[in-house]
Amino acid sequence: MHVVIVNPSVIPAFKYGGTERVIWYLGKELVKKGHQVTFLVNAGSSCNFANVIPIDASRKIAEQIPGNADFVHFNITPDAPVSVPYLVTLHGNVNEQKQLDANTVFISKNHAERYGSSVFVHNGLDWNDYGIPDLNNTRKAFHFIGKAAWRVKNVKGAIRVIDLTNKERLMVLGGNRLNISMGFRFTTSLRTKFYGMVGGEEKNKLVNSSKGLIFPVLWHEPFGLALIESLYFGCPVFATPYGSVPEIVTKDYGFLSNNASSLAEAVENAENYSRRQCHEYAVEQFNSQKMAESYLKLYEKILDGEMLNSTAPMLKQPQLQKFLDWNP
């Protein structure tokens, strides 16, 4: 089967680029299973295992699907009618009540339920690219990972959690001490160190030196690659219970609360969680092979003439407040 994967971005991702990493590993697994893959992505992309077609910005993306495609996997909403069987993966949140494509796939159970659907595929990564973690090393700090300038990620809350502990320290991966992109912000906490936008081996090395992930998001997280990456390196997760987080971080792998003091108390007892158990859970449950197999089942269902959702998914309840509840 010739599968065309569509996303208007550059691949491969060198730093963050969550969607880019997910589609990269999906394509790689499909090729391993004997399928032909073409990426329809932005100019500047390259791939050593699949064809790449640069998107022509002057034309509709849906009109650029190659004629020999058997199936199209959109990671955006199609911008024109499509004659080839297809599905659409929604990677983010749409905070308005509009009908989505009937063949929309979500990336967690919670994500799907919020749009009245039951169709989801968990993201998975190729852990071979992350190296073998040292699960017995000495670890001296916790970490936050994400675009710190994006206020729903709540780096301020992560710093507050650390400051409420007796002596714990925080590594911020994805931000700077002085930030003016979202309004002036200068972090004074002496127990917080900023590493800027890091990726690849540098990011993996830092996470592999961490006691745990501080993840106090203030929105309904659709999935959260930072969660599974951290678990892979043996890091328990201390987070708010929003979106997919309770689905991914059960009691064996971390602690959830929207109260900074409660999270701080749990952080000080991070050694109660098994690094190896966290690692094995990520490897077994959130790998790219499992993700690809789940998508192939959905491809076959559509190729057999079925729709994934009997009615078009639509957000059941828009989020009226800018940020979900947080008690600092």
Contacts in CASP RR format, 6 or more apart in sequence:
PFRMAT RR
TARGET T0000
AUTHOR 0000-0000-0000
METHOD contacts of the structure
MODEL  1
MHVVIVNPSVIPAFKYGGTERVIWYLGKELVKKGHQVTFLVNAGSSCNFA
NVIPIDASRKIAEQIPGNADFVHFNITPDAPVSVPYLVTLHGNVNEQKQL
DANTVFISKNHAERYGSSVFVHNGLDWNDYGIPDLNNTRKAFHFIGKAAW
RVKNVKGAIRVIDLTNKERLMVLGGNRLNISMGFRFTTSLRTKFYGMVGG
EEKNKLVNSSKGLIFPVLWHEPFGLALIESLYFGCPVFATPYGSVPEIVT
KDYGFLSNNASSLAEAVENAENYSRRQCHEYAVEQFNSQKMAESYLKLYE
KILDGEMLNSTAPMLKQPQLQKFLDWNP
1 35 0 8 1.000
1 36 0 8 1.000
1 70 0 8 1.000
1 71 0 8 1.000
1 299 0 8 1.000
2 35 0 8 1.000
2 36 0 8 1.000
2 37 0 8 1.000
2 38 0 8 1.000
2 66 0 8 1.000
2 68 0 8 1.000
2 69 0 8 1.000
2 70 0 8 1.000
2 71 0 8 1.000
3 27 0 8 1.000
3 30 0 8 1.000
3 35 0 8 1.000
3 36 0 8 1.000
3 37 0 8 1.000
3 38 0 8 1.000
3 69 0 8 1.000
3 70 0 8 1.000
3 71 0 8 1.000
3 72 0 8 1.000
3 73 0 8 1.000
3 299 0 8 1.000
4 37 0 8 1.000
4 38 0 8 1.000
4 39 0 8 1.000
4 40 0 8 1.000
4 65 0 8 1.000
4 66 0 8 1.000
4 69 0 8 1.000
4 71 0 8 1.000
4 72 0 8 1.000
4 73 0 8 1.000
4 84 0 8 1.000
5 23 0 8 1.000
5 26 0 8 1.000
5 27 0 8 1.000
5 37 0 8 1.000
5 38 0 8 1.000
5 39 0 8 1.000
5 40 0 8 1.000
5 41 0 8 1.000
5 73 0 8 1.000
5 75 0 8 1.000
6 39 0 8 1.000
6 40 0 8 1.000
6 41 0 8 1.000
6 61 0 8 1.000
6 65 0 8 1.000
6 72 0 8 1.000
6 73 0 8 1.000
6 74 0 8 1.000
6 75 0 8 1.000
6 76 0 8 1.000
7 19 0 8 1.000
7 20 0 8 1.000
7 23 0 8 1.000
7 39 0 8 1.000
7 40 0 8 1.000
7 41 0 8 1.000
7 75 0 8 1.000
7 76 0 8 1.000
8 41 0 8 1.000
8 42 0 8 1.000
8 55 0 8 1.000
8 61 0 8 1.000
8 76 0 8 1.000
9 17 0 8 1.000
9 19 0 8 1.000
9 20 0 8 1.000
9 41 0 8 1.000
9 42 0 8 1.000
10 20 0 8 1.000
10 41 0 8 1.000
10 42 0 8 1.000
10 43 0 8 1.000
10 44 0 8 1.000
10 45 0 8 1.000
11 20 0 8 1.000
11 23 0 8 1.000
11 24 0 8 1.000
11 39 0 8 1.000
11 41 0 8 1.000
11 45 0 8 1.000
11 46 0 8 1.000
11 47 0 8 1.000
11 52 0 8 1.000
12 20 0 8 1.000
12 21 0 8 1.000
12 24 0 8 1.000
12 45 0 8 1.000
12 46 0 8 1.000
12 47 0 8 1.000
13 20 0 8 1.000
13 21 0 8 1.000
13 24 0 8 1.000
14 199 0 8 1.000
14 200 0 8 1.000
15 197 0 8 1.000
15 198 0 8 1.000
15 199 0 8 1.000
15 200 0 8 1.000
15 203 0 8 1.000
16 146 0 8 1.000
16 147 0 8 1.000
16 174 0 8 1.000
16 197 0 8 1.000
16 199 0 8 1.000
18 225 0 8 1.000
19 75 0 8 1.000
19 91 0 8 1.000
21 125 0 8 1.000
21 225 0 8 1.000
22 91 0 8 1.000
22 123 0 8 1.000
22 124 0 8 1.000
22 125 0 8 1.000
22 225 0 8 1.000
22 291 0 8 1.000
23 39 0 8 1.000
23 73 0 8 1.000
23 75 0 8 1.000
24 47 0 8 1.000
25 124 0 8 1.000
25 125 0 8 1.000
25 126 0 8 1.000
25 288 0 8 1.000
25 291 0 8 1.000
25 292 0 8 1.000
26 73 0 8 1.000
26 288 0 8 1.000
26 291 0 8 1.000
26 292 0 8 1.000
26 295 0 8 1.000
27 37 0 8 1.000
27 39 0 8 1.000
27 49 0 8 1.000
27 50 0 8 1.000
27 292 0 8 1.000
28 49 0 8 1.000
28 50 0 8 1.000
28 126 0 8 1.000
28 288 0 8 1.000
29 126 0 8 1.000
29 288 0 8 1.000
29 289 0 8 1.000
29 291 0 8 1.000
29 292 0 8 1.000
30 37 0 8 1.000
30 292 0 8 1.000
30 296 0 8 1.000
31 37 0 8 1.000
31 49 0 8 1.000
31 50 0 8 1.000
32 289 0 8 1.000
33 292 0 8 1.000
33 296 0 8 1.000
36 50 0 8 1.000
36 51 0 8 1.000
37 49 0 8 1.000
37 50 0 8 1.000
37 51 0 8 1.000
38 50 0 8 1.000
38 51 0 8 1.000
38 52 0 8 1.000
38 53 0 8 1.000
38 66 0 8 1.000
38 69 0 8 1.000
39 45 0 8 1.000
39 47 0 8 1.000
39 50 0 8 1.000
39 51 0 8 1.000
39 52 0 8 1.000
39 53 0 8 1.000
40 53 0 8 1.000
40 55 0 8 1.000
40 61 0 8 1.000
40 64 0 8 1.000
40 65 0 8 1.000
41 52 0 8 1.000
41 53 0 8 1.000
41 54 0 8 1.000
41 55 0 8 1.000
42 54 0 8 1.000
42 55 0 8 1.000
43 54 0 8 1.000
43 55 0 8 1.000
44 54 0 8 1.000
45 52 0 8 1.000
45 54 0 8 1.000
46 52 0 8 1.000
53 64 0 8 1.000
53 66 0 8 1.000
55 61 0 8 1.000
55 64 0 8 1.000
56 64 0 8 1.000
60 79 0 8 1.000
60 80 0 8 1.000
61 76 0 8 1.000
61 78 0 8 1.000
61 79 0 8 1.000
61 80 0 8 1.000
62 78 0 8 1.000
62 79 0 8 1.000
62 80 0 8 1.000
62 81 0 8 1.000
62 82 0 8 1.000
63 80 0 8 1.000
65 72 0 8 1.000
65 82 0 8 1.000
65 84 0 8 1.000
67 84 0 8 1.000
69 84 0 8 1.000
70 84 0 8 1.000
70 85 0 8 1.000
70 303 0 8 1.000
71 84 0 8 1.000
71 85 0 8 1.000
71 86 0 8 1.000
71 299 0 8 1.000
71 302 0 8 1.000
71 303 0 8 1.000
72 82 0 8 1.000
72 84 0 8 1.000
72 85 0 8 1.000
72 86 0 8 1.000
73 86 0 8 1.000
73 87 0 8 1.000
73 89 0 8 1.000
73 295 0 8 1.000
73 299 0 8 1.000
74 86 0 8 1.000
74 87 0 8 1.000
74 88 0 8 1.000
74 89 0 8 1.000
75 88 0 8 1.000
75 89 0 8 1.000
75 91 0 8 1.000
76 88 0 8 1.000
77 88 0 8 1.000
77 100 0 8 1.000
77 101 0 8 1.000
78 86 0 8 1.000
78 88 0 8 1.000
78 101 0 8 1.000
85 299 0 8 1.000
85 302 0 8 1.000
85 303 0 8 1.000
85 305 0 8 1.000
86 103 0 8 1.000
86 302 0 8 1.000
87 103 0 8 1.000
87 104 0 8 1.000
87 105 0 8 1.000
87 298 0 8 1.000
87 299 0 8 1.000
87 302 0 8 1.000
87 308 0 8 1.000
88 100 0 8 1.000
88 101 0 8 1.000
88 103 0 8 1.000
88 104 0 8 1.000
88 105 0 8 1.000
89 104 0 8 1.000
89 105 0 8 1.000
89 106 0 8 1.000
89 107 0 8 1.000
89 121 0 8 1.000
90 100 0 8 1.000
90 104 0 8 1.000
90 105 0 8 1.000
90 106 0 8 1.000
90 107 0 8 1.000
90 111 0 8 1.000
90 115 0 8 1.000
90 222 0 8 1.000
91 107 0 8 1.000
91 222 0 8 1.000
91 223 0 8 1.000
92 107 0 8 1.000
92 111 0 8 1.000
92 222 0 8 1.000
93 219 0 8 1.000
93 220 0 8 1.000
93 222 0 8 1.000
93 319 0 8 1.000
94 100 0 8 1.000
94 115 0 8 1.000
94 315 0 8 1.000
95 315 0 8 1.000
95 318 0 8 1.000
95 319 0 8 1.000
96 315 0 8 1.000
96 318 0 8 1.000
97 314 0 8 1.000
97 315 0 8 1.000
97 318 0 8 1.000
98 314 0 8 1.000
98 315 0 8 1.000
99 312 0 8 1.000
99 313 0 8 1.000
99 314 0 8 1.000
100 115 0 8 1.000
100 312 0 8 1.000
100 313 0 8 1.000
100 314 0 8 1.000
101 312 0 8 1.000
102 307 0 8 1.000
102 308 0 8 1.000
102 309 0 8 1.000
102 310 0 8 1.000
102 311 0 8 1.000
102 312 0 8 1.000
102 313 0 8 1.000
103 302 0 8 1.000
103 307 0 8 1.000
103 308 0 8 1.000
103 309 0 8 1.000
104 115 0 8 1.000
104 117 0 8 1.000
104 119 0 8 1.000
104 308 0 8 1.000
104 309 0 8 1.000
104 312 0 8 1.000
104 313 0 8 1.000
105 119 0 8 1.000
105 120 0 8 1.000
105 121 0 8 1.000
105 295 0 8 1.000
105 298 0 8 1.000
105 308 0 8 1.000
106 112 0 8 1.000
106 115 0 8 1.000
106 117 0 8 1.000
106 119 0 8 1.000
106 120 0 8 1.000
106 121 0 8 1.000
106 222 0 8 1.000
106 313 0 8 1.000
107 120 0 8 1.000
107 121 0 8 1.000
107 122 0 8 1.000
107 123 0 8 1.000
107 222 0 8 1.000
107 223 0 8 1.000
107 244 0 8 1.000
108 120 0 8 1.000
108 122 0 8 1.000
108 222 0 8 1.000
108 223 0 8 1.000
108 243 0 8 1.000
108 244 0 8 1.000
108 247 0 8 1.000
108 248 0 8 1.000
109 118 0 8 1.000
109 120 0 8 1.000
109 244 0 8 1.000
109 247 0 8 1.000
110 220 0 8 1.000
110 243 0 8 1.000
110 244 0 8 1.000
110 246 0 8 1.000
110 247 0 8 1.000
111 120 0 8 1.000
111 220 0 8 1.000
111 222 0 8 1.000
111 223 0 8 1.000
111 243 0 8 1.000
111 244 0 8 1.000
112 118 0 8 1.000
112 119 0 8 1.000
112 120 0 8 1.000
112 313 0 8 1.000
114 220 0 8 1.000
114 243 0 8 1.000
114 315 0 8 1.000
114 316 0 8 1.000
114 317 0 8 1.000
115 313 0 8 1.000
115 314 0 8 1.000
115 315 0 8 1.000
115 316 0 8 1.000
116 313 0 8 1.000
116 314 0 8 1.000
116 316 0 8 1.000
117 309 0 8 1.000
117 313 0 8 1.000
119 298 0 8 1.000
119 308 0 8 1.000
119 309 0 8 1.000
121 291 0 8 1.000
121 294 0 8 1.000
121 295 0 8 1.000
121 298 0 8 1.000
122 223 0 8 1.000
122 285 0 8 1.000
122 286 0 8 1.000
122 290 0 8 1.000
122 291 0 8 1.000
122 294 0 8 1.000
123 223 0 8 1.000
123 224 0 8 1.000
123 225 0 8 1.000
123 228 0 8 1.000
123 286 0 8 1.000
123 291 0 8 1.000
124 228 0 8 1.000
124 286 0 8 1.000
124 287 0 8 1.000
124 288 0 8 1.000
124 290 0 8 1.000
124 291 0 8 1.000
125 225 0 8 1.000
125 228 0 8 1.000
125 229 0 8 1.000
125 232 0 8 1.000
125 286 0 8 1.000
125 287 0 8 1.000
125 288 0 8 1.000
126 287 0 8 1.000
126 288 0 8 1.000
127 232 0 8 1.000
127 282 0 8 1.000
127 283 0 8 1.000
127 287 0 8 1.000
130 204 0 8 1.000
130 229 0 8 1.000
130 232 0 8 1.000
130 233 0 8 1.000
131 204 0 8 1.000
133 208 0 8 1.000
133 232 0 8 1.000
133 233 0 8 1.000
133 234 0 8 1.000
133 279 0 8 1.000
134 208 0 8 1.000
135 234 0 8 1.000
135 275 0 8 1.000
135 276 0 8 1.000
135 279 0 8 1.000
136 275 0 8 1.000
137 208 0 8 1.000
137 209 0 8 1.000
139 209 0 8 1.000
139 210 0 8 1.000
139 211 0 8 1.000
139 212 0 8 1.000
140 169 0 8 1.000
140 209 0 8 1.000
140 211 0 8 1.000
141 168 0 8 1.000
141 169 0 8 1.000
141 170 0 8 1.000
141 171 0 8 1.000
141 193 0 8 1.000
141 209 0 8 1.000
141 210 0 8 1.000
141 211 0 8 1.000
142 162 0 8 1.000
142 168 0 8 1.000
142 169 0 8 1.000
142 170 0 8 1.000
142 171 0 8 1.000
142 210 0 8 1.000
142 211 0 8 1.000
142 212 0 8 1.000
142 213 0 8 1.000
142 214 0 8 1.000
142 238 0 8 1.000
142 267 0 8 1.000
142 270 0 8 1.000
143 170 0 8 1.000
143 171 0 8 1.000
143 172 0 8 1.000
143 173 0 8 1.000
143 206 0 8 1.000
143 207 0 8 1.000
143 210 0 8 1.000
143 212 0 8 1.000
143 213 0 8 1.000
143 214 0 8 1.000
143 230 0 8 1.000
143 235 0 8 1.000
144 155 0 8 1.000
144 158 0 8 1.000
144 159 0 8 1.000
144 170 0 8 1.000
144 171 0 8 1.000
144 172 0 8 1.000
144 173 0 8 1.000
144 174 0 8 1.000
144 213 0 8 1.000
144 214 0 8 1.000
144 215 0 8 1.000
145 173 0 8 1.000
145 174 0 8 1.000
145 203 0 8 1.000
145 207 0 8 1.000
145 213 0 8 1.000
145 226 0 8 1.000
145 229 0 8 1.000
145 230 0 8 1.000
146 153 0 8 1.000
146 155 0 8 1.000
146 173 0 8 1.000
146 174 0 8 1.000
146 175 0 8 1.000
146 226 0 8 1.000
147 153 0 8 1.000
147 174 0 8 1.000
147 175 0 8 1.000
148 155 0 8 1.000
148 172 0 8 1.000
148 174 0 8 1.000
148 175 0 8 1.000
148 176 0 8 1.000
148 179 0 8 1.000
149 175 0 8 1.000
149 179 0 8 1.000
149 181 0 8 1.000
149 182 0 8 1.000
150 182 0 8 1.000
151 182 0 8 1.000
151 218 0 8 1.000
151 323 0 8 1.000
152 217 0 8 1.000
152 218 0 8 1.000
152 219 0 8 1.000
152 323 0 8 1.000
153 217 0 8 1.000
153 218 0 8 1.000
154 216 0 8 1.000
154 217 0 8 1.000
154 218 0 8 1.000
154 240 0 8 1.000
154 323 0 8 1.000
154 326 0 8 1.000
155 172 0 8 1.000
155 175 0 8 1.000
156 185 0 8 1.000
157 214 0 8 1.000
157 216 0 8 1.000
157 260 0 8 1.000
157 326 0 8 1.000
157 328 0 8 1.000
158 170 0 8 1.000
158 172 0 8 1.000
158 214 0 8 1.000
158 215 0 8 1.000
158 216 0 8 1.000
159 170 0 8 1.000
159 172 0 8 1.000
159 187 0 8 1.000
159 189 0 8 1.000
159 192 0 8 1.000
160 260 0 8 1.000
160 328 0 8 1.000
161 214 0 8 1.000
161 216 0 8 1.000
161 238 0 8 1.000
161 260 0 8 1.000
161 263 0 8 1.000
161 264 0 8 1.000
161 267 0 8 1.000
162 168 0 8 1.000
162 169 0 8 1.000
162 170 0 8 1.000
162 189 0 8 1.000
162 191 0 8 1.000
162 192 0 8 1.000
162 214 0 8 1.000
162 264 0 8 1.000
162 267 0 8 1.000
163 189 0 8 1.000
163 191 0 8 1.000
164 260 0 8 1.000
164 261 0 8 1.000
164 264 0 8 1.000
165 264 0 8 1.000
165 267 0 8 1.000
165 268 0 8 1.000
166 268 0 8 1.000
167 191 0 8 1.000
168 191 0 8 1.000
168 211 0 8 1.000
168 267 0 8 1.000
168 268 0 8 1.000
169 191 0 8 1.000
169 192 0 8 1.000
169 193 0 8 1.000
170 189 0 8 1.000
170 191 0 8 1.000
170 192 0 8 1.000
170 193 0 8 1.000
170 214 0 8 1.000
171 192 0 8 1.000
171 193 0 8 1.000
171 195 0 8 1.000
171 206 0 8 1.000
171 210 0 8 1.000
172 192 0 8 1.000
172 193 0 8 1.000
172 194 0 8 1.000
172 195 0 8 1.000
172 196 0 8 1.000
173 195 0 8 1.000
173 196 0 8 1.000
173 198 0 8 1.000
173 203 0 8 1.000
173 206 0 8 1.000
173 207 0 8 1.000
174 194 0 8 1.000
174 195 0 8 1.000
174 196 0 8 1.000
174 197 0 8 1.000
174 198 0 8 1.000
175 194 0 8 1.000
175 195 0 8 1.000
175 196 0 8 1.000
175 197 0 8 1.000
176 194 0 8 1.000
176 196 0 8 1.000
177 186 0 8 1.000
177 187 0 8 1.000
177 192 0 8 1.000
177 194 0 8 1.000
178 185 0 8 1.000
178 186 0 8 1.000
178 187 0 8 1.000
179 185 0 8 1.000
179 186 0 8 1.000
187 194 0 8 1.000
195 206 0 8 1.000
198 206 0 8 1.000
204 233 0 8 1.000
207 229 0 8 1.000
207 230 0 8 1.000
207 233 0 8 1.000
207 235 0 8 1.000
208 233 0 8 1.000
210 230 0 8 1.000
210 233 0 8 1.000
210 235 0 8 1.000
211 235 0 8 1.000
211 267 0 8 1.000
211 270 0 8 1.000
211 271 0 8 1.000
212 230 0 8 1.000
212 234 0 8 1.000
212 235 0 8 1.000
212 236 0 8 1.000
212 237 0 8 1.000
212 238 0 8 1.000
212 267 0 8 1.000
212 270 0 8 1.000
213 226 0 8 1.000
213 227 0 8 1.000
213 230 0 8 1.000
213 235 0 8 1.000
213 236 0 8 1.000
213 237 0 8 1.000
213 238 0 8 1.000
213 239 0 8 1.000
214 238 0 8 1.000
214 239 0 8 1.000
214 263 0 8 1.000
214 267 0 8 1.000
215 226 0 8 1.000
215 227 0 8 1.000
215 237 0 8 1.000
215 238 0 8 1.000
215 239 0 8 1.000
215 240 0 8 1.000
215 245 0 8 1.000
216 238 0 8 1.000
216 239 0 8 1.000
216 240 0 8 1.000
216 258 0 8 1.000
216 260 0 8 1.000
216 263 0 8 1.000
216 326 0 8 1.000
217 239 0 8 1.000
217 240 0 8 1.000
217 242 0 8 1.000
217 245 0 8 1.000
217 324 0 8 1.000
218 240 0 8 1.000
218 242 0 8 1.000
218 323 0 8 1.000
218 324 0 8 1.000
218 326 0 8 1.000
219 242 0 8 1.000
219 243 0 8 1.000
219 319 0 8 1.000
219 323 0 8 1.000
219 324 0 8 1.000
220 242 0 8 1.000
220 243 0 8 1.000
220 244 0 8 1.000
220 319 0 8 1.000
220 324 0 8 1.000
221 242 0 8 1.000
221 243 0 8 1.000
221 244 0 8 1.000
221 245 0 8 1.000
222 243 0 8 1.000
222 244 0 8 1.000
223 244 0 8 1.000
223 248 0 8 1.000
224 244 0 8 1.000
224 248 0 8 1.000
227 237 0 8 1.000
227 239 0 8 1.000
227 245 0 8 1.000
227 248 0 8 1.000
227 249 0 8 1.000
228 248 0 8 1.000
228 282 0 8 1.000
228 286 0 8 1.000
229 282 0 8 1.000
230 237 0 8 1.000
231 237 0 8 1.000
231 253 0 8 1.000
231 278 0 8 1.000
231 279 0 8 1.000
231 281 0 8 1.000
231 282 0 8 1.000
231 286 0 8 1.000
232 278 0 8 1.000
232 279 0 8 1.000
232 282 0 8 1.000
232 283 0 8 1.000
233 279 0 8 1.000
234 275 0 8 1.000
234 276 0 8 1.000
234 278 0 8 1.000
234 279 0 8 1.000
234 282 0 8 1.000
235 275 0 8 1.000
235 278 0 8 1.000
236 253 0 8 1.000
236 254 0 8 1.000
236 255 0 8 1.000
236 270 0 8 1.000
236 273 0 8 1.000
236 278 0 8 1.000
237 245 0 8 1.000
237 249 0 8 1.000
237 253 0 8 1.000
237 254 0 8 1.000
237 255 0 8 1.000
238 254 0 8 1.000
238 255 0 8 1.000
238 256 0 8 1.000
238 263 0 8 1.000
238 266 0 8 1.000
238 267 0 8 1.000
238 270 0 8 1.000
239 245 0 8 1.000
239 249 0 8 1.000
239 254 0 8 1.000
239 255 0 8 1.000
239 256 0 8 1.000
239 263 0 8 1.000
240 256 0 8 1.000
240 257 0 8 1.000
240 258 0 8 1.000
240 324 0 8 1.000
240 326 0 8 1.000
241 256 0 8 1.000
241 257 0 8 1.000
241 258 0 8 1.000
242 258 0 8 1.000
242 324 0 8 1.000
245 256 0 8 1.000
246 256 0 8 1.000
248 286 0 8 1.000
249 256 0 8 1.000
252 273 0 8 1.000
252 274 0 8 1.000
252 277 0 8 1.000
252 281 0 8 1.000
253 273 0 8 1.000
253 277 0 8 1.000
253 278 0 8 1.000
253 281 0 8 1.000
254 266 0 8 1.000
254 273 0 8 1.000
255 262 0 8 1.000
255 263 0 8 1.000
255 266 0 8 1.000
257 263 0 8 1.000
257 266 0 8 1.000
258 324 0 8 1.000
258 325 0 8 1.000
258 326 0 8 1.000
258 327 0 8 1.000
259 327 0 8 1.000
260 326 0 8 1.000
260 327 0 8 1.000
260 328 0 8 1.000
261 327 0 8 1.000
298 308 0 8 1.000
301 308 0 8 1.000
302 308 0 8 1.000
END
